[in-house]
Amino acid sequence: MNFDLIEEHKMIRDMAKGFADEVIAPSAEEMERTGQYPYDIMNKMAELGMMGIPFPEKYGGSGGDWVGTHICIEEISRGDITLGALLDVTTSVTGQEIDVFGTEEQKKEWLVPIAQGTKIGAFALTEPDSGSDAGALRTRAVLEGDEWVLNGTKQFVTNIGLDNASIALIAAISGKGQRGNIISTFIVPKDAPGFQLGKGYEKMAWHGSATHEIILENCRIPKKNLLGDPSRGFAQHLAVLETGRISIAAVSVGVAQACLDEALHYARERTQFGRPIFDFQAIQFKLADMAVSIELARNQYLKAAWLKDQKRKHTFEATVAKLFASEMVEKVASDAVQIHGGYGYMDEYPVSRYYKGAKLLQIVEGTSEVQRMIIGRVLAGGM
C-alpha cells in the first residue's frame, strides 16, 4: 500500500496551493464582504485547467483523475470556500453527469465549455417542498412534438446566477411508471424560452457564491436535451452526488486546514502572561486535535476518490468522507475562533469568515442526517 502522491498529483497540489496563496487568499475577504463574484479568478482557474481535470482531452479536459481533482478542490477551498464549491458543482456534479450519461453531441456542445472553464454549470434538484426527500419533486416535463416543456420551481441553485453560467441540469417528472413517477434529467440552457432566474438568496455566508431560484414557465427545450436514460434521471443524479460528497469533504478539509494555519500562526505570535500562547498546553492540545481530525478527513476523501478512479464501489467511503469532514470542519473552525479569543469574532480575522462558512458544508450534497441514513442502509445490507 503506497500513500505517496504520484508526480501528476504533486504538480496539481503545488499549482493549486500556489494559486490559492497568491491569487485567491488576498481577495477572499473582499469577495465575502462585497458579494462580488470573482470572474477574474474564475478565468485564471480556467486557464490553469482546473475545471477540466477529470475529463478526456477530446472534450476539453486534461485527462486526469478524481484524486487529482479533489486535491485541487482542497487547495482552492483553503483559499476560499466558495471557489472550491464552484468546482464541486460545475465539475464533480454537472460536468460529470454530462460526461457519463451524455451523448456525443451533448458532450461536444455542453461538456467542452465546462471542462475548459469558459462556461459554468449548475445542478437543480432541490425544490420548495423537496429537500432531503429529493424524490418528492414536483417539476414536470411534457413532450410536445420535438420539444420538452418544463414547468416548476427549483431553489438553492449554485452557480446559475453567474454571468458565465450556461446550463442547469434539471430533474423533472416526465411520466408514470409501475413504481410511481418517472424522473428524467434535462440539459436546460439559461437562455431557453420560459427559463427565469428567480431571486438571489441572502445568506449568512458564502456571499461570493451565486445562489438563486429557477422558475420554469412553459420552458421549451429541444427533445435532444434529454440527458441519459429517461427512466433513470434520479438514479443518475444520485450517482454523481456520490462524487459531490467526496468534493464537499475536500472543501471541508481545505477550510479546516486554513483554520489550523491561522490558529497556529496566531498562537505563536500572541503573547499572554509573558509568553506565546502556543506554549500553553491547553492551546497545544486544541491544535493537536485539529491536526489529527484534518489528517483523518483528508485520508478518507482521498480513499474515496481513489476507489472511484479504480471504478470500484465507493458509496460507503464517499458518505463517510462527507459526514466526517463536514462535521470536523465546524469543530475545527470553532476551535480556531476560540484560540483567537475576542479577536476571532472580529471580521478582520479570517477565522471569523471560516467559522460562518463552515456550517453549510453539513447541509449541501445531503445533510449529516441523510449521510447517516445512507451509512445505516449500507450496514443493513452488508459491506
N, C-alpha and C positions, 0 to 999 in steps of 0.2 A: 504494500500500500504506500503510494507516494503522494505526499501532501504538498510537494513543491509545485508552484505555478510554472507552466510551460513558458517559453520565451514570448510567445504571442500575448499571453495573458499579462505578463510583466510589462510589456510595452503598452498595452491598453491601460493598465493601472497607472503607470507613470505619466502617460499622456493626460488621462482624466484628472489625476491628482494635481498636476501642474496647472491645468486649465482651471480647476476649481479654486486653487490658491491665488492664481494671478488674475483671473478674469471674473469669476463668479463672486467669490467672497467679498471683494471690495464694493460690489454693487448690491449685495444681498439685503442689507438693512434698508437702503433707499427703496428697493423694489417692494419690500414688505410695507414700508411706511406710506408710500405713494400709491401702491397698487398698479404701477406702470408695468406693462408686460415687456419682458426683456427680448424684443425681437432681434436686437443686435447680437445678443449672446446666443440665441437660438440659431442664427445664421452661422455663427462661428462653430457651434456644435455640429451643424450640418456639414460644414466644410471639413471638419475632422472625421466625418463618417459615423458619428455616434448613434444616429437613428437607425442605421442600416447594418449594424454589426452582425446579426444572426441570419441575414437574408442572402440568397445567392447573388453573385455578381451580375448575372444577366437581368436581375430585377432591381439593380441599383445598389445592392448591398456590398459587403466586403467578404462574404463567405465565411464569417466567423461562427462562433457558437454561443450558447446561452450562458456558459460560465463567464466568458469574456464580456458579454452584455451586462451581466449583473455586477461584475467587478466595476464596470464603468458607471452603472447606476449608483453603486455605493459611493464612489468618489465624487460624483456630481452632486449627490444629496448632501455630502459633507459640506459642500459649498452653499447649496440652497435646496431646501426640501421640495419646492415646487418644480424645479427643473428636473429633479430625479423622478418626481411623479409624472411629469410630462413624458419622459422616456418610457415609463411603465405603460401609460395609456396608448401612446402612439406606436410604440414598437412591440412591447410584450403582448398587448391585447389586440389592438386594431390591426396593425401590420401583420401580426402572426395569423390572425383569423383569415385574412385575405390570402396569405401565403399558403396556408394549409388547406383551405377549403375552396379557394377561388379558381376560376377558370383561367386559362392562359390569357385571354383577352382582359379579364378583370385585373390580373396581376400587372400586365403591362400598362393599363390605364391608371390604376389606383395605387398599387404597391410601389411602383418605381418612384414616384414623387415623395412618398412617405419614407422609403428607405434612403433616398437622397437628402431628405430633410427640407426639401423645398416646400412641402405641404405637410400639415399636421393632421392626424386622425383623431376621431372621438368615438366613444363607446357608449351607446344609450340603451340601458336596460331598465334602470330604476324608474318607477312611476309614483305619483302621489299615493296610491294605495298598494304599491308592491315594492317593498324594500328588501328585507331579508327573504321574504316569500316571493322571490322573483317570478315564480310560475303563475302568480295571480295577476299578471299584467293584463291591461285592457286594450292597448293599442291594436287596431285591426288593419289588415291589408286585404284588399279585394282585387282580383284580376279582372280588368276590363279591357278586352282585346289584347293589345300588345303593351299595356301599361298596368302597373300595380298602383292602386290608390290607397294611401295610408291616412288614417285618422287616429289621433290620440295625443297624449302629452307625456313627455319624458322630463325628468328632473335630475338635478345634481350632475349635469353632464360636463365633465372636464374637457378643456381644450376648445370646445366648439365656438366659444366666443372670441377666439383669436382670429386676427385678420388672415392669417395663413392657414387656417383650418379649412380643409377641403370637403371632408365627408364625415358622416356619422354612421356607424353600424347599428341598425335599429332592429330590435326584436319585436315581432308583432304576430298576433293570431291570424292565421291565413285560412283556417278551416276547422272542421271537426273530424276526429278520428274515433276509433273504438275505445280509446282510453281517455278521451277528452279533447281539449283544444290542441290543434296543431300549431306549433310556434315555428316561424321561419325567420331568417335573418336577411336584411336588405342593406345594400350599399346605397345610402341616400346622400346625394350631393347637397352641399349647403345652399346652392342656388337653384334647387329644384322648385318648380311651381308648387305653392302651398306649404313650403317649409318656412317657418317663422322662428327666429331667435327670440326666446322669451326673456324674462327678467334675469339680470345678473344677481347672484346671491351675495348678500352682505355677510361675510364670515368673520369669525373672531381671529382668524389667522389665515395663512396661505393667500395673502392678498395679491401676490404675483402670479396666481393661477386663475385662469378664466373658468368660472363655473356658472353655467346657465341652464335655463329651462328651454326645451324644444317643444314647439306647438306644431302639430301636423293637421292641416285642414284641407282635406282632399288633395293631399300631396301626391303628385304624379311622378313616377319614375319608370324607366324602361323595364320591360319584362326581364331583360338580361341582367338586371341589377340584383336579382335574387342570388344570395350567396350560399353555395353548398347545397346540401340535401334539404328540400323544402319541409320535410317532416322532422329534421334534426337540428333546427336552428338553436333551440335551447341547449341541447347537448353540446353543440359547437361552442356556444358561449361558455359553458361550464369548463370545457376543455382548455380554452385559452385563459380562463380565470385562474386555473391552477398555476400557470406561469405568472400571472399577475400577482399571485400571493407570494411567489418567490421574489418578485420585484419589490413588493412592499416590504418584505423582510430586508432586502438590500438597502432600500431607502432608510429603514429604521436603523440599520447598522451604521449607515453614513452619518445620520443625525446624531446618534449616540456617540460616535467617535468624535464628532465636533464638540459635543458636550464635555467629553473626557479631556480633549485637548485644551479647551478653555479653562476647565476647572483645575487641571494640573498646572497650567501657566499661572493662574491666579493664586493658587496655593503656594507656589514658590515665591511670588512677588509680594503677597500681602503679609504684613507683619502684625503680630499681636503679642503682647507680653514679652516684647523684645526679640522675637524670632519669627521666621516664616511659619505660617500656619500649617505648612506641609509637615513640619516636624512633630506635630501633634498626632498621636496615634488615632484619634477619632477621625481625623481627616484622611489619614493614610488608609484606614480601613474602608472608608467610603470609596476612595479612588480605586482601591484594590478590587472591591466588589463590582464597581463599574467596569473595570477592565476584564474581569472574568466573564461577566454577562455578555459583553460585546463580543469577546472571542468565541463563546459558545454559539451565539446567534450567527456570527459570520460563518463558522464551520457548517452550521446547519443549512444555511441558504446555499452555500457552495455545493454541499452534498446533493441537495435537491436539484440544482441546476445541472450538476454532473450526471445525475440519473436521467434527466430529460435529454441531455446530449447523447446518452447511450441508448435512448429510445426504450428506457425501462420504466416501469410503473413508479410513479413518484407522488401519488395523491397524499399519502401519509406524511412524507418528508416535507412536501411543499406546505401543507397545512400546519405542521409543527413549526416550520420556519416562520411562517407569518404570525402565528399565535404568540410564540415565544418572543420574537424580535419586536413586535409591535407593543407588547406589554413591557418588555425590557426597556424600550426607549423612553417610555413615560417615567419609569422609576429613575433611570439614569439622568434624564433632564431635571427631574425634581431634586435629585441629589446635587447636581451641578449648581442649581439655584441656591440650595442650602449652603453649599461651600462658599458661595459668593456673599452669603448673608443679605443684608439690605440692598447691596448693590445688584444682586441677582434679580431683583424685582424692577430694576430700572431698565428702560428701553435701550439705553446706551450700551448695555452689555449684551452680547449675542445670546447668552443662555436664556434670557427672557424670551427672545424670539423662538428659540428651540423648544422651550417648555410649552408655549402656546401652540406650536405647530404639531407637537408630538401626539396629542390626543387623537387626532383624526386618523392616525395610522391604525388604531384599533377598530375603526369603523369601515374604512374603504376596503374594497375587494373581499367583503364578508366580515362581519363583526366577530369579535372574540368568541361570542356565544355560538355563532354559526360554525366557527372553526372547531369548537369543542364538540358540536353535534356531528361534524364530519368525522372527527377522530373517533368518536363513540361508535359510529357506523362501521368504520374500518375495524375497530376492535371486535365488534359484534360479529363481523363476517370473517374474522381471522386475518392474520397478516402473513 
